[in-house]
Amino acid sequence: MSDQFLYAIEVTLNGLMAGVLYALVALGFVLIYKASGIFNYAQGVMALFAAMTLVGIMDGQVPFSHLINATFGTKVHHFGWHVPALAAIALTVGVMVALAWMVQRFVMRHLVNQEPIILFMATIGLAYFLEGVSDLMWGSEIKKLDVGLPQGGSRWVEDATAFLGSENFYGFFIDKLDMVATVVAVLLVIALMLFSNYTKQGRAMRAVADDHQAALSVGISLNFIWILVWSVAGFVALVAGIVWGTKSGVQFSLSLIALKALPVLMLGGFTSIPGAIVGGLIIGVGEKLFEFTFGAMMGGATENWFAYVLALVFLVFRPQGLFGEKIIERV
């Protein structure tokens, strides 16, 4: 096989891996929209908040240390200990559950049966609030996240594929972190699908999404379901924050990964968990191959806009996405 063809295969494989990372963020959107009918604009900021909280706990950083020092003239920054990664992840999950309770207690319970645009505006306010709280709690500097996930190219894959090309071809470069993220995403999708389709709580989540008042009338606790769904979405945000934070550092631009999840949702559908994965893979492979094929002649950086153009095409011809539910309204 020619080296150029092998490079195209390598680009495709890396596109699949990138698509999985996009899908991890999109899963959080799908979960909340599927269970409550709310498009959660704050999902990207939740990933940022989870990652910053994890780093802060692992490093033993004092929350709100900058505010405390400015108010009382102290110089406290760290407790003087470091928390193991697994323990820190468990504590961060607890923080995300507490966040879910506060979102339900102070925001969502007051917006039962309101128009979707009102719920959407509430999540915009929540996004900016969480971003400000993250800055106050942990500071705005870039942080390194290391929970023991492997990084760098897989030497085994390179050695196993080097024979496919000429002497100038050194094998496929596949990032080990992307491989781990793929496995994690597959396990998450399987677990979420089983939970949504075969548990009492999962069925109750879908009932709440269809009609809040009808769900209340048959004895479903709206408060519990919203806490549950925001907790699960918080856990998904934590997983996405760990992967993206390990890959590129924990910084405030991490919240912008939500923008890359929007085309994924438009392709896969807002109500489909498998659709989030398929949409992510299409976006990941499409943008990588397009950049590889046409990037040079179009001035490069096509990855910044390709996903949105592809999503626009889908909106014109199939607005509900590949796996979304087609809504027919009588007029």
QUICOR-V332738 format. One record per residue. N is the residue number from 0. RES is the residue in one small letter. PHI is phi as a letter, one per 40 degrees, with the letter a starting at -180 (* if undefined). Layout:
n = (N;N)
res = (RES;RES)
phi = (PHI;PHI)
//
This chain:
n = (0;1;2;3;4;5;6;7;8;9;10;11;12;13;14;15;16;17;18;19;20;21;22;23;24;25;26;27;28;29;30;31;32;33;34;35;36;37;38;39;40;41;42;43;44;45;46;47;48;49;50;51;52;53;54;55;56;57;58;59;60;61;62;63;64;65;66;67;68;69;70;71;72;73;74;75;76;77;78;79;80;81;82;83;84;85;86;87;88;89;90;91;92;93;94;95;96;97;98;99;100;101;102;103;104;105;106;107;108;109;110;111;112;113;114;115;116;117;118;119;120;121;122;123;124;125;126;127;128;129;130;131;132;133;134;135;136;137;138;139;140;141;142;143;144;145;146;147;148;149;150;151;152;153;154;155;156;157;158;159;160;161;162;163;164;165;166;167;168;169;170;171;172;173;174;175;176;177;178;179;180;181;182;183;184;185;186;187;188;189;190;191;192;193;194;195;196;197;198;199;200;201;202;203;204;205;206;207;208;209;210;211;212;213;214;215;216;217;218;219;220;221;222;223;224;225;226;227;228;229;230;231;232;233;234;235;236;237;238;239;240;241;242;243;244;245;246;247;248;249;250;251;252;253;254;255;256;257;258;259;260;261;262;263;264;265;266;267;268;269;270;271;272;273;274;275;276;277;278;279;280;281;282;283;284;285;286;287;288;289;290;291;292;293;294;295;296;297;298;299;300;301;302;303;304;305;306;307;308;309;310;311;312;313;314;315;316;317;318;319;320;321;322;323;324;325;326;327;328;329;330)
res = (m;s;d;q;f;l;y;a;i;e;v;t;l;n;g;l;m;a;g;v;l;y;a;l;v;a;l;g;f;v;l;i;y;k;a;s;g;i;f;n;y;a;q;g;v;m;a;l;f;a;a;m;t;l;v;g;i;m;d;g;q;v;p;f;s;h;l;i;n;a;t;f;g;t;k;v;h;h;f;g;w;h;v;p;a;l;a;a;i;a;l;t;v;g;v;m;v;a;l;a;w;m;v;q;r;f;v;m;r;h;l;v;n;q;e;p;i;i;l;f;m;a;t;i;g;l;a;y;f;l;e;g;v;s;d;l;m;w;g;s;e;i;k;k;l;d;v;g;l;p;q;g;g;s;r;w;v;e;d;a;t;a;f;l;g;s;e;n;f;y;g;f;f;i;d;k;l;d;m;v;a;t;v;v;a;v;l;l;v;i;a;l;m;l;f;s;n;y;t;k;q;g;r;a;m;r;a;v;a;d;d;h;q;a;a;l;s;v;g;i;s;l;n;f;i;w;i;l;v;w;s;v;a;g;f;v;a;l;v;a;g;i;v;w;g;t;k;s;g;v;q;f;s;l;s;l;i;a;l;k;a;l;p;v;l;m;l;g;g;f;t;s;i;p;g;a;i;v;g;g;l;i;i;g;v;g;e;k;l;f;e;f;t;f;g;a;m;m;g;g;a;t;e;n;w;f;a;y;v;l;a;l;v;f;l;v;f;r;p;q;g;l;f;g;e;k;i;i;e;r;v)
phi = (*;c;c;c;c;c;c;c;c;c;c;c;c;c;c;c;c;c;c;c;c;c;c;d;c;c;d;c;c;c;d;c;c;c;c;b;g;b;c;c;c;c;c;c;c;c;c;c;c;c;c;c;c;c;c;c;c;c;c;g;c;c;c;f;c;c;c;c;c;c;c;b;g;c;b;c;b;b;c;g;b;b;c;d;d;c;c;c;c;c;c;c;d;c;c;c;c;c;c;c;c;c;c;c;c;b;b;c;c;c;b;c;g;c;c;d;c;c;c;c;c;c;c;c;c;c;c;c;c;c;c;c;c;d;c;c;c;b;g;b;c;c;b;c;b;b;b;g;c;c;b;g;c;c;c;c;c;c;c;c;b;c;c;c;b;c;c;c;b;b;h;c;c;b;c;c;c;c;c;c;c;c;c;c;c;c;c;c;c;c;c;c;c;c;c;c;c;b;b;c;c;c;c;c;c;c;c;c;c;c;a;c;c;c;c;c;c;b;g;c;c;c;c;c;c;c;c;c;c;c;c;c;c;c;c;c;c;c;c;c;c;c;c;c;c;c;c;b;g;c;a;c;c;c;c;c;c;c;c;c;c;c;c;c;c;c;c;c;h;c;b;b;c;c;c;c;c;c;c;c;c;c;c;c;c;c;c;c;c;c;c;c;c;b;d;c;c;b;g;g;f;c;c;c;b;d;d;c;c;c;c;c;c;c;c;c;b;a;c;c;g;c;b;c;c;c;c;b;b;c;b)
//
